[in-house]
């Protein structure tokens, strides 16, 4: 899973390999700004305190409840509202 950090003004930092060396690839609005060899080099472009790590959450299979059992996708089998729900918002 790739680690990714984002910051203000469209900055995004990801890990990459350049010429066989690991680098921190800095992009702004999708355009390459720099390949940094250290965190100190990244700090020249963006305040490190403003960065947020993006952590992708695992996805449940579609149609599974919180215990992993298959469900009917929430579809009602009758035209009647659920108990306690009269259909109004």
C-alpha positions as CSV (number, residue, x, y, z in Angstrom):
1,X,0.0,0.0,0.0
2,X,1.5,3.3,-1.0
3,X,1.8,6.1,1.6
4,X,0.6,9.5,0.6
5,X,0.6,12.9,2.3
6,X,-1.4,15.9,1.2
7,X,-1.0,19.6,2.1
8,X,-2.5,22.9,1.4
9,X,-2.3,24.5,-2.1
10,X,-2.5,21.2,-3.9
11,X,0.7,19.6,-2.6
12,X,1.0,15.8,-2.5
13,X,4.0,13.7,-1.4
14,X,4.5,10.1,-2.3
15,X,7.4,7.7,-2.1
16,X,9.2,6.8,-5.4
17,X,12.5,5.4,-6.6
18,X,14.8,7.5,-8.8
19,X,18.1,6.2,-10.1
20,X,17.8,3.3,-7.7
21,X,17.4,5.6,-4.6
22,X,14.2,6.1,-2.6
23,X,12.9,9.7,-2.9
24,X,9.9,11.7,-1.6
25,X,8.2,12.8,-4.8
26,X,6.6,16.3,-4.4
27,X,3.8,17.3,-6.7
28,X,1.6,20.3,-6.8
29,X,-1.8,20.1,-8.6
30,X,-0.5,16.9,-10.3
31,X,2.7,18.5,-11.6
32,X,6.1,17.3,-10.5
33,X,7.9,19.9,-8.3
34,X,10.8,17.9,-6.9
35,X,12.2,14.5,-5.9
36,X,13.5,15.1,-2.4
37,X,16.2,12.9,-0.8
38,X,15.2,13.9,2.8
39,X,12.3,15.3,4.8
40,X,14.4,18.5,5.3
41,X,14.3,19.0,1.5
42,X,10.5,18.6,1.5
43,X,10.3,21.2,4.3
44,X,11.8,23.7,1.9
45,X,8.6,23.6,-0.2
46,X,5.8,22.9,2.3
47,X,5.3,23.3,6.1
48,X,5.5,19.7,7.4
49,X,2.9,20.5,10.1
50,X,0.3,21.1,7.4
51,X,0.7,17.7,5.9
52,X,-2.0,15.0,6.4
53,X,-1.4,11.3,5.7
54,X,-4.0,9.7,3.6
55,X,-4.9,6.3,5.0
56,X,-7.1,4.2,2.7
57,X,-9.6,2.2,4.8
58,X,-10.2,-1.5,3.9
59,X,-13.4,-1.9,1.9
60,X,-16.1,-4.5,2.8
61,X,-17.4,-6.6,0.0
62,X,-20.5,-5.0,-1.4
63,X,-23.7,-6.5,0.1
64,X,-22.0,-7.6,3.3
65,X,-23.0,-6.5,6.8
66,X,-20.7,-5.6,9.7
67,X,-20.1,-9.3,10.4
68,X,-19.3,-10.3,6.8
69,X,-22.6,-11.9,6.0
70,X,-24.3,-11.4,2.7
71,X,-27.4,-9.1,2.9
72,X,-30.1,-8.2,0.4
73,X,-28.5,-4.8,-0.1
74,X,-31.1,-3.1,2.0
75,X,-33.9,-3.7,-0.4
76,X,-37.4,-4.2,1.1
77,X,-39.3,-7.2,0.1
78,X,-42.7,-5.6,0.7
79,X,-44.0,-2.2,-0.1
80,X,-44.5,-1.4,3.5
81,X,-42.2,1.0,5.4
82,X,-39.9,-0.3,8.1
83,X,-41.1,-0.4,11.7
84,X,-40.9,3.0,13.1
85,X,-40.5,4.6,9.7
86,X,-43.6,6.1,8.1
87,X,-41.7,7.1,5.0
88,X,-41.4,10.8,5.7
89,X,-38.1,12.6,6.1
